[in-house]
Amino acid sequence: MPSSRRSPKAAPPPPPQLTESATRVLRRFRIVVNSVKSHFRSVEKKAGISGAQAWALSVVRDRPGIGVGGLARAMDIHQSTASNLLRPLLEQGLVVADRAPADKRAVHLQLSAAGVRVLRKTPGPFAGVLPQALMELDERTLARLDRDLGRLIEVLGADGKAGSIPLWESTR
């Protein structure tokens, strides 16, 4: 008759420890992500709108008459995301939308006086600290960073479609 006692299972191996260089890089990623989060929180606290909304306001201010599609392209987001971002700005009266006389489907966006006031108290950069920092890097550094992050994404097995999800949607 077989014994009812089970043989002791071997303990699972301990998880691998991060190397010193992997730990340094992990900490740098934390600094980047926390800088982005901190900036978004600062905008919301000082201006009463999200960082994404502040960016949208700045684009409308800089390109009076821009349409929703143009706003989406300027912010590198999907047009439906731009529409959703605009809705509260329109409801709060920070942006005014006028229909084009020739094509009633086309909307031309303008910043209202209230939008100007909100934007004045909004800490910059309006596009966010990460896009601003990337714009300040030289092409050689950007190419190296692109290549290295591409390899990291490959190792992660991450979905490439995640690159089109705005940071403000993934940091909440």
C-alpha positions as a printed Julia matrix, in Angstrom:
172×3 Matrix{Float64}:
   0.0    0.0     0.0
   1.44   3.41   -0.91
   2.32   5.74    1.9
  -0.07   8.65    2.52
   2.84  10.85    3.46
   4.08  13.09    0.73
   7.7   13.57    0.07
   8.89  17.08    0.87
   8.9   19.36   -2.14
  12.06  21.17   -2.99
  11.89  24.87   -2.2
  11.63  27.01   -5.3
  14.86  28.73   -6.25
  15.19  32.29   -4.99
  14.33  34.96   -7.55
  17.33  36.31   -9.41
  18.82  39.42   -7.91
  19.19  42.53  -10.01
  22.69  43.32  -11.05
  24.15  46.64   -9.98
  23.77  48.08  -13.47
  20.16  46.82  -13.8
  19.37  48.43  -10.44
  20.82  51.76  -11.61
  18.74  51.67  -14.8
  15.59  50.7   -12.89
  16.1   53.67  -10.6
  16.53  55.96  -13.6
  13.24  54.72  -15.06
  11.59  55.43  -11.7
  12.98  58.97  -11.79
  11.59  59.53  -15.3
   8.15  58.1   -14.5
   7.91  59.96  -11.2
   8.93  63.23  -12.88
   6.1   62.8   -15.38
   3.6   62.0   -12.61
   4.8   64.91  -10.5
   4.39  67.35  -13.38
   0.85  66.11  -14.11
  -0.08  66.51  -10.42
   1.44  70.01  -10.31
  -0.56  71.13  -13.35
  -3.78  69.75  -11.9
  -3.15  71.4    -8.53
  -2.24  74.84   -9.9
  -4.52  75.09  -12.93
  -7.42  72.83  -12.01
  -7.17  70.92  -15.29
  -5.17  67.87  -16.32
  -1.77  68.11  -17.94
  -3.28  66.78  -21.16
  -5.94  69.48  -21.11
  -3.29  72.13  -20.53
  -1.37  70.82  -23.53
  -4.55  70.88  -25.64
  -5.25  74.47  -24.55
  -1.73  75.5   -25.52
  -2.07  73.9   -28.96
  -5.4   75.69  -29.54
  -3.83  78.97  -28.35
  -0.86  78.55  -30.69
  -2.97  77.42  -33.67
  -6.25  79.35  -33.58
  -8.86  77.74  -35.78
  -7.32  74.28  -35.53
  -9.73  71.37  -35.91
 -10.04  68.25  -33.81
  -7.99  66.23  -36.31
  -5.23  68.84  -36.27
  -5.23  68.82  -32.48
  -4.97  65.02  -32.48
  -2.0   65.16  -34.88
  -0.27  67.89  -32.88
  -0.58  65.84  -29.68
   0.1   62.47  -31.39
  -3.18  61.0   -30.14
  -6.2   59.38  -31.76
  -8.94  61.74  -32.94
 -11.46  60.18  -30.52
  -9.03  60.82  -27.66
  -8.75  64.45  -28.75
 -12.55  64.74  -28.84
 -12.82  63.28  -25.35
 -10.11  65.65  -24.14
 -11.9   68.66  -25.64
 -15.36  67.89  -24.24
 -14.71  69.19  -20.69
 -12.76  72.17  -22.03
 -15.75  73.14  -24.15
 -18.18  72.53  -21.26
 -16.07  74.73  -18.95
 -15.94  77.45  -21.58
 -12.14  77.31  -21.89
 -12.36  76.56  -25.62
 -14.93  77.75  -28.15
 -15.85  75.64  -31.17
 -17.21  77.29  -34.3
 -18.64  75.33  -37.21
 -17.2   76.11  -40.61
 -19.8   77.82  -42.83
 -18.95  75.69  -45.87
 -18.76  72.34  -44.03
 -20.83  72.09  -40.86
 -18.9   68.96  -39.83
 -15.63  70.9   -39.56
 -15.01  72.56  -36.21
 -12.61  75.46  -35.64
 -11.31  75.78  -32.1
 -10.41  79.02  -30.33
  -9.17  79.67  -26.82
 -11.64  81.71  -24.76
 -10.65  84.44  -22.3
 -11.22  81.92  -19.48
  -8.9   79.49  -21.29
  -6.2   82.16  -21.51
  -6.5   82.79  -17.75
  -6.21  79.09  -16.93
  -3.24  78.67  -19.22
  -1.46  81.61  -17.56
  -1.48  79.83  -14.2
  -0.48  76.48  -15.66
   3.11  75.4   -15.04
   4.97  74.43  -18.17
   6.09  72.83  -20.24
   2.59  72.42  -21.62
   3.42  69.3   -23.64
   4.84  67.72  -20.49
   8.29  67.28  -19.06
   9.17  64.12  -21.0
   8.39  65.42  -24.51
  10.2   68.66  -23.61
  13.26  66.77  -22.38
  13.29  64.59  -25.5
  13.18  67.69  -27.72
  16.31  68.95  -25.96
  18.34  65.82  -26.77
  20.53  65.7   -29.86
  19.73  63.34  -32.74
  22.56  60.94  -31.92
  21.35  60.51  -28.33
  17.75  60.08  -29.51
  18.8   57.42  -32.03
  20.72  55.49  -29.37
  17.86  55.81  -26.89
  15.38  54.66  -29.55
  17.49  51.63  -30.37
  18.06  50.7   -26.71
  14.41  51.17  -25.73
  13.42  49.12  -28.78
  15.54  46.27  -27.47
  14.03  46.63  -23.98
  10.52  46.54  -25.46
  11.49  43.41  -27.39
  12.75  41.69  -24.22
   9.59  42.73  -22.37
   7.47  41.3   -25.14
   5.43  44.5   -24.84
   2.59  45.34  -27.18
   3.81  47.91  -29.69
   0.31  49.43  -29.76
   0.93  50.72  -26.23
   3.09  53.44  -27.81
  -0.06  55.2   -28.94
  -1.53  55.35  -25.42
  -0.85  58.82  -24.0
   1.16  58.86  -20.77
  -1.56  60.7   -18.92
  -3.87  57.74  -19.51
  -1.32  55.24  -18.23
  -0.2   57.17  -15.15
  -3.55  57.48  -13.41
